[in-house]
Amino acid sequence: MKRAYVSLSIISMLVLALVLTGCEESIENADTGLIEFTVPDIQADHHYYFRGTHTTDDSNFAQASFTAFVLSGNSGEFTTGILNVGSWLCDVYELSESTGVVDTIDPTIITRKQENISVTITKDNTTEVEVTLT
C-alpha cells in the first residue's frame, strides 16, 4: 500500500510539473507586452489612477489609485501588468483622494489628467510613455 501511495505521489508531481511547464511556455510565447507610464511632476499627497482599453479586442486594464512612488526628484512611474500587443487608448489621472477601480471617476476629485493617450505595445517589450498632466 505504501509503495502504491509513493508511486501515485510521484506520478502526480510529474503531471503537475508538465502542466506548469506548459503554462509557462504559453505565457512566454504569447503576444504580450507592458506599458510604463512616467509622470515627471507628481505631487506626493495626491493619488494616481491609470486605465486603458485595447482598440480592437475589448481587453482593458485599470489600477486603483495610489500615492506615487518617487523615482528621482518628483518623478514617478507606473508599470501595467501583462497586456495584449496592439493599440491602446489610455488615461492617467491625478486625484485629490483615493478611488478604487471604477467606470467613472468623480470629477470633483480630479486635479489633473491626460486622456486618450495612444500607445502601441509590441511583443515582449515595455513601451515607455511620458505623461503630461494638465
C-alpha positions in Angstrom: 0.0 0.0 0.0 2.8 2.4 0.9 4.5 1.6 -2.5 1.3 2.5 -4.4 0.9 5.7 -2.5 4.5 6.8 -3.2 4.1 5.9 -6.9 0.9 7.8 -7.1 2.5 10.8 -5.4 5.4 10.7 -7.9 3.1 10.5 -10.9 1.0 13.4 -9.5 4.1 15.5 -9.1 5.3 14.7 -12.7 1.9 15.6 -14.1 1.9 18.9 -12.2 5.4 19.7 -13.4 4.3 19.1 -17.0 1.2 21.2 -16.7 3.2 24.1 -15.1 5.8 23.9 -17.8 3.1 24.1 -20.5 1.6 27.1 -18.8 4.9 28.9 -18.6 5.7 28.3 -22.3 2.2 29.5 -23.4 2.8 32.8 -21.4 6.3 33.2 -22.8 5.1 32.7 -26.4 2.0 34.9 -26.1 1.8 38.2 -27.9 2.1 40.5 -24.9 4.0 43.4 -23.6 3.9 46.2 -20.9 3.3 49.9 -20.6 5.4 52.0 -18.3 4.0 55.5 -17.6 6.3 58.2 -16.3 4.7 61.2 -14.6 7.5 63.8 -14.3 5.8 66.2 -11.8 4.0 64.1 -9.3 2.5 65.5 -6.1 3.4 63.5 -3.0 0.0 64.0 -1.4 -2.1 63.1 -4.4 -3.2 59.8 -5.8 -2.7 58.4 -9.4 -5.1 56.3 -11.4 -4.3 54.6 -14.7 -6.6 52.8 -17.2 -6.6 51.7 -20.8 -8.6 49.9 -23.4 -7.3 47.9 -26.3 -8.7 49.4 -29.6 -9.6 46.0 -31.3 -10.0 43.2 -28.8 -12.1 44.8 -26.0 -9.5 44.0 -23.3 -8.7 46.7 -20.7 -6.8 47.4 -17.5 -7.3 49.7 -14.6 -5.3 50.3 -11.4 -6.9 51.5 -8.2 -5.4 54.9 -7.3 -2.3 55.0 -5.2 0.1 57.6 -4.0 3.1 57.8 -6.3 6.5 56.2 -5.7 9.1 58.9 -6.3 11.9 57.7 -8.6 14.0 60.9 -8.5 13.2 64.5 -7.9 9.5 64.5 -8.2 9.1 61.9 -11.0 7.0 58.8 -10.5 6.2 55.7 -12.7 3.6 53.0 -13.0 4.0 49.8 -15.0 1.0 47.8 -16.1 0.6 44.1 -15.8 0.9 41.9 -19.0 -1.2 43.3 -21.8 -2.0 42.2 -25.4 0.1 43.6 -28.2 -1.6 46.3 -30.3 -3.0 49.7 -30.0 -4.3 51.0 -26.6 -6.0 54.2 -25.6 -5.0 55.1 -22.0 -6.0 57.7 -19.4 -3.9 58.9 -16.4 -5.5 60.9 -13.6 -4.1 62.8 -10.6 -6.7 62.7 -7.8 -7.1 64.6 -4.6 -8.2 61.4 -2.8 -8.1 57.7 -3.5 -10.5 55.7 -5.5 -10.9 52.0 -6.4 -11.3 50.6 -9.9 -14.4 52.4 -11.3 -16.0 53.1 -14.7 -16.4 56.8 -14.0 -14.2 58.8 -11.7 -15.9 61.5 -9.6 -14.9 64.7 -11.5 -14.6 66.7 -8.2 -11.5 64.7 -7.2 -9.6 65.0 -10.5 -6.9 67.6 -10.1 -5.1 66.9 -13.4 -5.4 64.4 -16.2 -4.3 63.2 -19.7 -6.8 61.2 -21.6 -6.8 59.2 -24.8 -3.0 58.6 -24.8 -2.3 56.4 -27.8 0.1 53.6 -27.0 1.3 50.7 -29.2 2.5 47.6 -27.5 4.9 45.3 -29.3 5.6 41.7 -28.3 7.9 41.2 -25.3 8.7 44.9 -24.9 7.9 47.6 -22.4 6.6 50.7 -24.1 7.6 53.8 -22.2 5.2 56.8 -22.1 5.9 60.2 -20.5 2.6 61.7 -19.3 1.8 65.4 -19.3 -0.9 66.1 -16.8 -2.9 69.4 -17.2 
